[in-house]
Amino acid sequence: MCDTLAIRQNGIIYFAKNSDREPGEAQLVVRIPPVKADHRKKLKATYIEIDQVQRRHGVILSKPFWMFGAEMGANDRGVVIGNEAVFTRVMEKENGLIGMDLLRLGLERGDTAEHAMRVIIELIETCGQGGICGFRDKRLRYDNSFIIADSDQIWILETAGRQWVAKKTESFGAISNCLTITDDYDIKSHGLEDFARQKGLFSGGGELNFKKTFDSWFLPYFARSAQRLNLSLQCLSGIETGQKRVLHEMMNSLRRHQDENTAPIKGSNADVCMHAGGLIRRSQTCGSMVSRLEKNNPLHFFTGTSAPCLSIFKPVSFDMDLNFSVLNSDENTVDGSLWQRHEHAHRRLLFLGKERKQVRDSIRDAENGMFKIFEAKNYFIEPDDMKAADQIVSDLEEEFVKQYTNREIQHPMLSPYGLYWKWVNRLDGFR
């Protein structure tokens, strides 16, 4: 389960995404340089081979360690993409490109938001989408929706098998684990109505309602997708015109719980900041991303860690001369990664109410220190500014790791929540 949102404010577009995956699935942030002359003919994505292209943009990705694709990311042309699982009535059973593959390929090949969207559409139509998307859950398959943005445009692309519709928004938009586009799309796949009619999903009367025609109800209902979508839209609509700290508000929107006073043990699938808790609540926010997309001056921040309410956002850029604390050494190595080191703290903090409050206060103070550096330069910052900002947040991150890694995990006794996390921690090797 995931949530993605974007807004245009004061001529600048802001983007944010939480990636909700299985609790033990490490999500790594990697920076991959551009490629100008790759002469390989084929590319192996997660499940299938496709034609490779010679030129690819540099990308920064937040990706599950075991797959080719990514949950969210940016390219060096100022494009960002986030995807959502949608459980449609026409999901294909054959392997194709999974949504995370499509996201990465869109970033590697797309010059603008609209171009990246066209890349994804072409790949969906030619290769299809399909394959196991779970880390341990080998039954999990889904179609995808996307928010694709740059400094000029925000596009929402929603799919059902090889069919699709897309809508451009001038203000703000959000997507979750359900279809959102009805009959107000700007463009659509060729033969959409004929396909729906052949499947017995459309009578042919009036304009085709994409959501009503293709969305399922069972998984979106139990995933509380509509409630999370509404919470995101409330956050976006509550951002005041002229407000200067929209970047800060977007980060906080990813930390939202329906009840801000409740502990993770009492969380629900309606929380944008997702805490796993058992059979019904199996997803955990394993990584988060926020971007500020000003023309020729994009800024990107990733947590690189689980639970944004217990994580600090860290800056990263495409300046290959700079290293950043959020970056992993490669796409697949979990041992020693930021995600793994923070996870020791995260899994202890789940059961430490007083300490959680202190951690959140420390995160707020450190991020405010980081924002002061950016705001002092009106967000047009030099390499030394980036290094100073990263130092502030990385120092706090290391403090968390040092403070909590060796503490005993205090699982609640005789509690289904405590038993669940005791099982997960044993499974993942956190003791």
N, C-alpha and C positions, 0 to 999 in steps of 0.2 A: 504494500500500500504506500502511496506517496501523495504529495501535494506540490503543485507548481503555480506560481503567480507572477504577474508582471503589471507594471503601472507606468504611465507617462506623467511626469510631474515637472513643471517648470522647464519644459523642453528637453528633459533628460528621461531616459527609460531605465527603470529598475527591475531587476529579475531576482527571483528567489525560489529555491526548491529544497524540500526535504526528501531524502531517499529512504524509504522504509523497506527493509529487507529482513531476512532471518537474523536473529541476534548474534549468531556466531560467524556471520559472513563478513569478513574484513573488507572494508572499502578503502582503496588506496587512491591518493591524489598524485597524479603523474603529469609531467610536462614533456611533450614530445616535439622535437624541432621540426620545421618544415622540410619537405623533400622536393627537390627540383627535377630529378631525373631517375626515377625508379623504373628499371626496364623489365621487372618481373611481370609476367602476363597475368598471373592469378594471385588472389588474396584469399587466405583461409580465415573466414569469420568464425563465429562460435561453432556453427554446425555445417555450413556449406562454403564452397568456393565460389567466388565471383570474379569478374574482370577487375584487375587493378588499374589505377590511373598513375601516370608518371609524376604529376605534380600534386602535392598535398600541402595544406596549410598546417602550421604549427598549432598544437592543441594542448589545453590543460583539461584533464579529465578526472572525475571522481568515479571510480569503477570498481565493481566487485572483482576480487583478485583472480577469479578463475575463468573469466570470459574475455572475449575480444572487445566487446562493447562497453559502454559507460552509461551511468544513470544520469549524468549531467556534465556540462562542460562548456568551454569557450574556445574559439579559435583566434588566431592572430589578426583576423580581419574585423574583429569586434562582434562576432555572432555568438550567441549563447543558445543552448537548447536544454530543455528538461522533458522527460517523458513520463507517462503514467500507464499503468496496466489498466486495460478495459476488457471486460468479459462479455464479448458480443455473442450473438446467436449464430455467427457464421465463421468462427475461428477454424482455421485449417489444421488438419492433423499431421500433415507432412512437415518436415523440417524446412525452414527457410531462413530468413534473417530475423533474429529477435529484435525487439524494440531498441535494446541497448546498442546492438550493432548499427541499426539505422541511425541512431543519434550520433555515434562516432563518425560514421561515414558522411553524414550531413555536415558535420563540422570540418572534417578533413577536406571536403570537396566544395563546400559552399562559400561563395564570395560575399554574399549578403544573406539576410534572413530569408528573403523570398527565394533566392537561389538555393540555399540549403534545404528549404522546404521542397523545392522541385526535385532536388537530388533524392530526397527520401521518398517522394511520390513515385518517381521512376523506378527506384529499387523495389518498392512494394509491388508495383504492377508487374515487374519482370521476374522478381525472385520470390515473391510472396513473403509472408511473415509467419514464423512458427518455430517451435522448439521448446524444450524444457527450460524454464526460466528460473527455477528454484535451485538453491545451493544444496540443501538436503532433501527438500520436497520435490521429488521427481515427477509429481503429477501436475505441477504448476505450469500452465501455459496461458498465454493471453495475447490479445491484440493491444494496440497502443494509441495513445493520444500524445500530442506534443505542444509545448509552447516554444516558439522559435522567434528570437528577437535580435535586433541590433539597435543602433542609436536612432534609427528612423522608423522602424516598424515593429509591431507585435502581431504575430500570426498564431492562431490556434488551428492545429491540424488534428482531425480525429479520423480513425480508421476502423474498418470492419472487414477482416480478411484483406482482399486486394481492393476493396472499395474505400472511398475517402471523401471527406468534405473539409473545407478550410474557410476560416473567417478572419479578417483583419480587424483589430480593435484599435480605436483611436485614444481610448482612455485607460481602462484596466481590464484584466481578465484573470481567471483562475481555472484550473482543472484539477480533478481528483480521479478516483477510480470508478468513474461512470462517464458516459457520454454527456456532453453539455450542449452541443449544437443541434438545434431543432430544424427549422426550415429557413434560418436566417444566414445560411452560408453564402460566401461570395463566389466560390468555385467548387466544382465537384468532379468526381471521376466520370469518365465517359461510360454511358450505359448503366448508370446507377439505378435508375428506375426499372429498367428491364431486368437487371440482376435481382432486385428485391421482389419483383413480380414473379420471376421464375422460382424463387425460394418460398413463395406463398406468404411473403411478409408485407406486401403492398398491393392494394387493390387497384391503384392507378388513378384514384380520385384525388384531385388537388395536388398541392406541392408535397413532395416526400419529406416527412419529418425524420431526420436521420436518427436522433435519439430514440424516438418512439419505435422506429422500424427495427433497429439493430441492437439496442441495449438489452441486456438481461437484467434480472432483478435480484436473484438470490445472493450472489457474492457482494454486489454493491450495497445491498441492504445490511448484511451482517458486517461488512467493512465500514458501515456508517459513512459512506462516501459523500452523500448529500449534506450531512451535518458538517463534515470537514470542509467541503466546498463552501458552504455558507459562512463558516468561521473565517476562511480566507477572504471571501468577498467583503465581510464586515470589516476586516482589517484594512483592506484596500480602500473601501469607501470612507473609512474613518481618518485617512491621511489628509490633513488639511491642506487646502490650496495655499501655496507659498511657503509651506513648512520646509525648513532647511535640512532637517535631519532625517530625510526619507530613508537613507541607507540604514540608519539605526532602527527605524521602524520596521523595515523589511526583515532585518535580522530577528527582531522581537516577534514578528508575526510567525516565524518558524518555531518559536518557543511557546506558542500558545497551547493551553489546555482549556477544555470547556470550563473546568473549575480550577482556577489558578491557585486555590488554597489546598488542593488535595495532593496527597502523596502518590508516587508512581503505582503503589499497590492498588489504588482506587481509580486509576486512569481508565480510559476507554478507547475504543476505536474511533470515537468522535474527536479525539485530540489531534491537532496538527503535529505537535511534538509527541511522537508515538513511543510508548513504553510497552514492551512485550509483557504478557502476563498469563499465558496459558493457552488452552486449546482454542478459545474464541479470539483471543488477542495475541496472535503469533508474530506480529511484525514489530520491529524496533527501528527507530530512525538511526541509521548507520552512518549517515553523512549528510552535510548540508552545504548549500552554496548560495551566495548573494553577489550580484553584480550591479555596478553603476555604469550605464552605457552612455557616456557623453561622447559626442562626435570627436574622433581622433584621440580620445582619452579614456578608454575603458578601464575600470578597476574591478578586480575579482577577489573574492574572499571565500575560503572554504574552512570548514571545521576540521575535516579529515578524521573525525572521531564521532562516536555515538552520542545521541541525545543532545540537541542544541541547547536545551535548558541547563545542561551541565558541561557545555563546551564553549570554547572561545573561538571566534572567527579570526582567521589568520590571512594576511595578504599574500598575494602571489602575482607575478607578472611574467611576460614573455621575454624579459631581459635575461638572456642566457648567461650573462656575466654575474648574475645574482643568484645565490641559492636561498631557498626559503624553508622554514621549519616544517611547513605542511607537506612538502614534496617527499614522495617515496623514491627510493633509489631505482626501482624498476616497476613494471606493471603487475608483478605476480608474487613478490617476496613479502610474506606477512611477518615472519620472525624479525623482531626488532623494529617494526614499523611504528609510526606515530599512533596509528589506529590500535594496534595491539597494546602498546604501552599505556595509552589512555584508558583502554578497556579495563585494566586492573583497577583504576580509580573509579570508573563508571560503575562497575558491578558492586563495589563496596558502598558507594554513595547512594545507591538505590535504597538502602536500608538505614541510612543515617540522616534523619530529618534535620537536626540542628546544623550538621555540617553542610547539607545541601544548601541551606539558606546562606551560609557563609561563603560557599563556593560561588553562588550566583552573585552575591555582592562583589566578590573579587573580580569576577568576569566583567561585571558592569563597569567597575573602576578602570580595569585594564583596557577595555574597548573604548572608554571615554578618552583615555590617554592616547590611544591610537588615533581616534577621530580628531583630536586636537592637532595632531601633526598634519593630517590631510586638510582639515579646515583652514589651518594657517596659510596654506598654499592654494586655497580654493580648489583643491583636489588635483592641481597640476604639480606633481611632486617629482623630486629628483631621486636618483638611486639611493643616496644617503638617507633620505626621508623614508624610503621603503625599508631599508635596513633597520632604522631606528624603530619604526612601527612594528616590524617583525620581532625585534628584540623584546619589546614590551610584552607581547602576547606569548612568545615562546618561553620567556622566563616564568610566566605564570603557569603555563602548561607543565613545564618541568617540575615546578613546585607541587602541583597536584599529584603528578606521578610519584614523586619522592615521598610525599606525605601519606599516600594511601596504598601503595602497591603491596606492602608487606603486612597490612592489617588483616585481621581475621574477618571473613565475610560473615555478617550476623544475619543469617537466614531466619525469618520468623518461625518459631516452632508451631507445629500443627496448623500451618497455613498453606492452602493450595498454592498461593503466590510464592511463598518461601520454598515449597517443595519443587515447584516448577523451576525456579532459578537455581536451586541446588542441583537439579538434574542437568540444566543447561550449562552451569559452570563446570560440572564434572565432565560433560561432553566436550567442552571447549578447552579444558585444561586450566581454568582459572580457579585457584584455591586460596 
